[in-house]
């Protein structure tokens, strides 16, 4: 743990780099938490006193789609997949984070105490990772049951929902237990309750007593949110959007509740303000994450559906921001698989999973968001249209619009930066961000490479936010991304589980296309190693032969030199395929050739040095290490436990090949990575 002077320095840096408003909001939250105010404000007796004397009614808030149109769209195969997953849920199993079925646990570990005790550390969570308590209690699985019931009218799905909902309400009384600690979790559960109350309302299992109890639960969840909004304001991310939309949803569904108008007003203001401040004009979301960008768009679609139900629209600026965010994420979608780079923090949140497509397929959310926010269908007709139907978004025209935006000329002022190859069905993303908000990963100049629907140069993802060492958010580091590391140093200073300071800033410096279209390249650099006297510059070029990535380590001042030799590590994370390695003598210099056996033939990656200083000693020889699943399988030394892994979804890690090419020389110098396709 840092000593007092170090903690003071970090606190001052955080104040300067995060801004006074966020720090003040967090300080206020801590004051209300530690003073006992939040325990007093969210006691169960107060929530009960705020309920109307007569029973509450839960009103419908969205227009449900025609079941026959949905059935025709997804076909017999899609319906079979949907009913099979709904049958699993009815049998007590759930696919957390899109993984394999596990028992659906809705009872938190005893004893149940007020939620503030967990936040204050006075009561253990009862789990190494609280997300395994929270995730099933989000009730995202209720959308699957509701979807299946809407198509089949099978009362087994309604019975399952009501039995599970009653189990949760019995085992999680208001404001007691770990499931009440997060107001965001309460808001997401509230939205699921409102959806389920509407979808299952006509079922024989939806007795007046059950509907009344569900309405009271929505009210209790809504009442939990306002007291700790200072925490959501301090985070200024999906927490604020979720909580605001939860309030607005409750205000619509319980419009006879005495606080309904206040909830709607507060939720509307905070949600739209959040969209305006959290989405950059170019569409990048504040959390620097493809997964959280999708979560934000889901919230936007739910808000749009609520507005349509009222005959209203989102404000113009909110729609504009959501349209930009849709285009931003669309740029990163692989056209044949629907996959995206595993960029940034990833808790695999899929809060409104009204689709039969896999969790990894981003086409359902983008098809719906494209129709909602800029009036076009980004993809041709397919099963991924189902989410758009759930949000009452008909195809605006008979034929889908072109997806040429993915291969359009790069806007040098914006992100993401993508190059596409017409020669061998591949594309690459160069991560070059100018941070206006705190980054989650130290990943500047990371390159993601996709080929024939396969991600062949991987971002490791997140795995777990909270886990025993060495896995506590271990995959945020520079060393595990496809970029270059100097002196074993992070690009930015790690100051906490979710906090980097001294942000490395990147800029795109060049973009060129051959007149005959035979090649195209992007060049970017970042300043994260300025403290070492150097800049890292990377050029990504695509041509008929394949891809060439050139890394240059340059002195901060042209013509100068940092003097001493620098230890340099160039890293690539590849699929766990059969491999061979041998020394390679390239025209540019000495290196290594790595051959990978892919499903479509042999793929070759050649790593080599270029333009080494004449004074370079034998330490300038390029060494190679390959790690797999935490073990060194080629080269000298030992692997870090987190090396050679990739995490496609939260809590799930699979083996991968981690290649690290290392040398120690003075700057300036170059390294190249040449990808050759079969």
N, C-alpha and C positions, 0 to 999 in steps of 0.2 A: 504494500500500500504506500502511495506517495507520502512523504513527510509534509509537515504543515506549510513550509515555504513553497514546496512544489504544488500543493493543492491550491494555495493562494494564487500562484502564477496561472494555473489552469483555470481557476475561477475568473480571473481578470481577462484571460484570453477568450473564454466562453462569452463573457459579457460583451466584449468588443466585437467578436465575430458572429454571435447569434443575435445580438441586438438587445437593447434594454427591455423592450416590450415582452419578448419571450421569457427572459430571465425573471422579470418582475411577476409575470403570470405564474411561473413555476414556484417562485418564492411565496406568493400568496396562497397557492394550493398547499404547499408544505405547512404554512402557518395555520390554515383552516383544518388541516389534517391533524397536526400535532397539538393544537390547542383544544381539540375535542369538539370543535364546532361541527365537523362533518358527521361525527357520530350522533350528535344531537339532532342535526338537520335531517338525517336519513334514518331515524328510528321508526320501527314498524308502526308504532301507535300513531305517529303523526301522519303516516301514509293512509292508515285506515280512517283517521279523522277527516281527511280531505275527500273521501269518497262520498258521492251523493247518497242521500237517504234511500232513494229507490234504486232498483237494479239498473246497471249500465247496459246500453245496447251498443254492439259493435257493428258499425255500418260498413258497407262495401266501399272500396276506394278506387278500384281499377276495373276496367272492362275485360272480362275473360274471353279468350278466343273460342272460335267454333271448334268443337272436338273433332268433327269429321275432317275439317280442313287440316288440322294438325296431324291426324292419323294418316291422311293421304300424303302429307309432306314427308313424314319420317319413314313411312313404309312399314312393312311387316317386320323387317329386321330392327328398325329403330324402336318400334313399339315393344318388341320382344326384349330388347336390351333394357328399356325403361322399366317394364314390369318385373324383370328379373332383379333389378336393383331395388325396386320397391318391395318385392317379396323378401329380400335380404333384410331390409329395414323392419318390416313387419315381424320378421323372425328374431329381431334383436341384434342385428349386425349393421355396421355403418362403415363406409369407406372414408376415413378421416384423411384430409388433404389429398383426396383422389387416389389413395393407396388401396391395399388389400382389406377385405372385410375384417373388422374387429368388433368385439362386444360393445354395444351401445350403452355407455355408463353415464347416467344422469344424476347420480347421488354423489355429492362431494365428500371427501374424507372427513369423518367426524373428529372432534366436536365442532358444531356450528357456532361461530361467534360472529360479532358484527364485522362487516367487511373491512373496516378501518384497521382492525387488529392485524390483518394479513399485510396490509400496506405498511404498517409501522414495524413489522418484523416481530410482533409479539406472539403471533400464532403461525406455525409452519403451514405452508401451502398443502402439504400432504402429497406432493409430487415433485420430482426433480425439475419438471418443466410444466408450468401452470397451463400452457397451451393445450396439453392433453386433457385437462379438466374443462377448459373453456370451449374447445372446438365442438364436441358433441352438444354442448349446451347452447351453441349458437342457433340450433334448429335449422341449419341449412338443409339438412336431410328432409325437413318437412316440405320443402318445395318439390322434392322428388315424389314424395307420397301424394302431394296435391296434384302434380302433373299426372301421375298414374291414375288417380281417382277420377280426374276430369275426363280422361279418355275412356276408362273402362267402367266407371261407376261400380267398381268392386268395393263393397262395404268393408272388406278386410283392411283396406288401406285407411279408411276413415277410422275404423276401430283402433288400428295401430296408433294413429296420431293421437287420438283422445286419451288412450291408455298411457302413452309416453308423456303427453303433456301433463296429465294428472300426476304421474310419477314425479316429474320435475317440480311441479308446484308444491307437492307434498314434501319433497326432500330439500327444497330450497326456498323456505319462507322469506318474505321480503327483507332484504338487506343483511341476511345471515349467510355466511359461507363464502367460499372463494368465487362463486359465480356472480357475486354482486360487486366485486372489487373494481371492475372496469365498467365505466358508464358506456363505453363503446360496445362492449359485449351485450349489455342490457338493451342498447338501441337496436342492434342487429337482431337480437331475439324478439324484440317488440315487432319489428317489421315482419319477421317470419310468422308471429302469432296473428297479425292482422291479415296476412295473405291466407293462412290456413283457415282462419275464421270465416273468410269469404268463400273459399273453395269448398270447404266441408259443410257449409251452412245448411244445405239441403239434405244432408245425410241423416239417416235414422239415429245415428250415434250422437248427433249434435243436439242433445237435449237442451231445453232452456236453462237448466242449472249449469250445464257445461259451458254454454255460450256466455252466460253471465259471469262465470268464474274466469273465463278467458279474457273477457272485457276488463274485469277487475285487475287481472295480471298485467294487461297492457297499461292500465293507469298506474300501477305500482312501478312498472319499469320506466314510464315517462317521468314519474316523480323523482326517480333516482338520478336523472341526468343533470338538471340545472345546478345542483349544489357544487359539483366538481368540474364545471365547465372551464374553470381556470386552468386545469391540467390540459384539457383539449386545446385551449388557446395557446398554451406554452408549447405543445407539440406542433401545432399548426399543420396538421396533416390529415390522414384519413380518419383519425379520432374525431376531429371537429366536424367533418362532413357527416360521418355516421351518426353522431349524437344529435346534430342539428336536424338531420332528416328523420331520425327517430321521433323527435319532438313534433315535427310537422305531421308525420304519419299518425301519431297518436291524436293530435288535434283534429284531424279529419275523421278518423275512425270513431272517435268518442266525442263527436261535436256537441253532445249534451252535457259533457263534463264541465264543471265550473271553471276549470283551468284550461279548457280546450283552446280558447281564443289566444290566451297567453302563450301556449305551446306553439300554436301555428305561427304567431307573429315572431317569436324568438327563433324558431327553427328556420323559417323562411329567410330571415335577415342573416343568420349565421351561415346557412348553407350557401346562399348566393355570394356572400362576402368571401367565404372560403374558396369557392370556385375562382373568383376574380383574383385572389392573392396567391393561390396554390398552384395554378396552371400558368406557366410562362406564355407569352404571346405566341411563341413558336410551337406550343403544345406540350412541352416537357413538363411532367408532373414533379412536384416538389420533393418526392421521396426517391427519385432516381432509380426506379424499379419498374420493370414491365408488369410484374404481378400487381403492384399497388396502383399502377396506371389502369389496369383492368378493373380493380376494385372500385376506383373512383368513377370509372365510366358506368359500372353497374349501378352505383348510387345515382348518377345522373339520369340513367334510364328509368329508375324507379321514381325519381322526382318528376321526370317528364310524364310518366304514366299517371301520377297523381294529378298533375296539372291538366292533362287531357280529360280526366274524370270530372274536373271542375269547370271545364271549358275555358281554361286559361293556358298561358304559355310561360316558360321560364323567361326571365329578362334577357334582352338582346345580348348583353355582354356575357352572361353565363352561357348562353347557347354558342356564342362565338368561341369562348374558351373551350367548351366541350367539343366543338367541331375541330379546333386545332389539335386537341389532345387525341381525337380519333385518328386524324391524319398522321400524327407523330407515331402512334403505336402501329398503325397500318404499314408504315414504312419498314417496320422490323418483322413483319410476318412472313414466314416461309410459305410460298404459294401452294406447294404440293402437300404440306403436312399441317399447316395452321400453327406450327410451333413458332416460338420467338426466343431470342437470346435470354438466358437465365440471369438477366441484369439486376444487380443490386439486391437488397433484402427481399426475401421470398418466403412468406409464411403460407403459400399455396391457398390463400383465401379465395373462395368462390362462394360469395354470400347469397347469390340468387341464381342457383345453377339450373335454370329452366332450359335444359338442353340434354340431348342424348349423345352429344359428341364428347370425346375424352376431355378431361380437365386441361390437358396440355394444348388443346385446340382453341385458338383465339378467334377463329372466324365467327362463331355465334355472336360474341359480344360486339365485334366490329361491324358485322352485317347490320345488327340492330342500331348501333351507334351511328353508323353512316347514314341510315335512313332517318334517324331521329334528328341529327344535328347538322347534316348538310344535304339531306334530301337525295342521296344516291346510294345504290347498293354496291359496295366495293367488290363483291364476289358474285359469280354467276349463281343461279338457283341451285340449292342443295339442302341437305339436312340442316345445315347451319342457319337456315331461315327461321327455325322454330322459335328462337328467343325473340326475334322481331315480332312474330305473331303474338306471343305472350304480352308484349308491350304495345299491342295494337298498332303496329307499324307495317302497313301493307307495302309491297314493292311499288316504288313510285313510277316505274315504267316497265314495259314488257321485257326489255333486255337489260342485263346488269351493265353497269358502267365499267369503263376500262380501269385496270389497276396499274396504269402506266406511271402513276405517281411514285411507285416503288423504284422505278428505274429512271426517274426524271433527273435533270441536272441538279447538282447539289447546291443548296443555298449556303454560301460560305458563312453567313451570319447565324445559322441555326443548326440544330441537331435533329435527328441522328444522321450520321454520315455513312452512306451505304453505296457500295459499288456492286454492279451485277455483271455477270459474264454471259454472253450469248453463245460462247463456244462450248462450254461444258456444264451448263445448268447449275451454276454456283453463284453465290453472292457473299459479301463480307460486310461486317459492321465495324467501323473504327470508332472507338469510344473517345471522344474529345469534348469534354464538358467544361463550360465556364460556370462554376457553382455560384448560385445566388442563395442557396440554402444548404444546410449541412448534408454532406454525402454520407451514404451508408457503407460504401465499399471504397477502398483505395485502389481504383481500377483504371486510372487514366491511361489512354492509348492501348487498352485491351482490344484485341481483335477477335471477333466471332466469325467463323467461316462455316458456311453451309453448302452442301453438295448433294443434289438429287434427294432433297427432303431430309438429309441427315446432317446433324450438327457435328462437324468433324474437328473444329477447334472450339473447345467448350469453355463457358463460364462455369465455375464450380457451384454457383448457387449459394445457399445459406445453410442448409441442414438443420441446425438447432440454434435458437437464440440463447437458451439457458440449458447448460449441460455440464457435467464434470469436466475438468481440464483433461485433454487439451481442446475439447470440442465446443467450448462456450463461444459461439459466434466466430469460430476459427477461420471460416472461409471468406472473411472480409479482407484479408491481407493482400498486399501487393504480390507477395511471393506465389500465390496460387492462381493469379490471373495471367492471361496471355499478354504479358508485357515485360519490361526490362526493369531490373532492380540493381541499384548501386550500393555498394558497401553494406549490404544486408539491411538497408534502411527502408522504412515505409515511405511512400510518397507524401504522406501526411501524418500528423501526430495523433496516435490513438489515445483518446482521453476518456474512454468508457465503452460499455458494451455497444452502444448505438451512436457514439460520438467521435468524429474526427475533427481536429482543429488544424490550423495552418493549412488551409485547403490548397492543394495543387491545382492551378488553373491551366487549362489547355486552350489552344487556339488552332484553327485550321489555317495553314499558311499558303497552301497551293492546291489547285485542282486543275488538271489538264486532261484533254482528250485528243488522241491522234486524229488528224484530218480525215483519215480513211477508216477511223473507228477500230483500229486493230489493238489499241491499248488505251487505258485510262488510269490515272493515278490521283491519290489524295496524299497530302503531307500535313502533319500536325505536330505540335510540340507542347510540352508542359514544363512548368517551372518547379516541380516538386523537389528537385535536387539542386536548386539554386544554392542552398546552404553548403553544398559540396563543391560549389564553383562550376556546376555543369547544368546543361539542359538536355532533356531526352527528346529527340525528334524521330518520328516514324513516318515512312512512306509506304503506302499500300498500293501496289500496281497489279492490274489484271491484264493479261494478254492471251493470245491464242494458245500458248503453252501451259498457262496456269496462273498462279499467283506468286508475286514476289513482295516480301515484306522486308524493308531495309530499316534497321535501327542505327541511329547515329547518336553518339555521346559527344556533345559540343561544349567548349568552354562558354561561360556566360558572356564573356567579351570576346568578340571575334579576334583571332590572332594571338590570344593569350592562352595559357595552359594552367590548370590547377597544380601542375608540378608533379605531385606524387602519383603513383599508380593507383588505379581504382579497381576494386573487385566488382565484376559485372556478372549478373545472372540473367540469362534470357530464358523465359519459361513458356512452354506450350502444354496445354492439357488436351489429350486426345482420347477417342473411344478406346475401350479395352479390347482391341483386336489383336490377332496374332501379328508379331512384329519380328523384324530382323534389323540389325544395325551393323554398319561397317564404316571405316574411315573413308573420307571422300577428299580428293584433291580437285578443287575447283579452280577455274581460271583466276578467280579473285583471291583465293587463299585456301588455307587448310580448314577442314571441317568434318562433318559426319553426315551419312546418308541413312535415314530411317525409312524402312519399307513396311507398310501396313497392308494387311489383307482385308479389304473391305468387301461388303456384299456385292459390289459392282466391279471388282478387280483390284489390282495392286496400286496403292497410292504411295507416293514417295515424298518425303520431306527432307530437304537438304539444308543443313545449318552450316554456315561458313563465315570466316572472318574476312574483312576487306579493309585495306588501307591502314594496317597497323603501323604505329610509329617505328621508324628505323631503330630507335633505341630500345624497342621492346625486348625483354629478355625471354628466357624459356617460359616464364610465367604467362607470356602472351599466347601460349598454346591453348587451343580451345578444348576443354574437357567436357564430357557428357555424362550425365547421370539420368537414369530412368527409374522412377518409383511407381509402384502399383499397390494400391490398398494399404498404404503405410509401410511398405517394405521396399528396400533398394534391390532392384532386379538387374541393374547394369551400372557399372561405375563404382568408384571408391566411396567409402563413408556410409553413413546411416541415414535413413529417411526420417523425416518428421512424421508423426502419427497421422496427421491430416493431409499428407501429400498423396496424390494418386487416387483421389476420390472426387466424385461429382454428385450433387444432390438435386435430382429433378423435381422433388417436392419435399415439403417440410417433414423432417424426421426420417427421411429416406436417403440413404447414401449407397452408391454403387461404385464399383471399382472403375478406374480410368488409368490412362498412362500419363504420368507427369514427366515431361522432358525438361531438363535444365542444362543449358549450355553455359559454361562458365569460363572466364578468363580474367586476368589481372594485368592491365596496361594503363599507361597515361592516356588522357584524352588529348586530341580527338581520335575516335576510332569508329568503325562500322561493323555491324553484323548483318548477315542476310539470312532469310528463311524462304526457301523456294519450294512451292507446292506444285507437284507434277501429277496430273490425273491420268488414269488409264485411257 
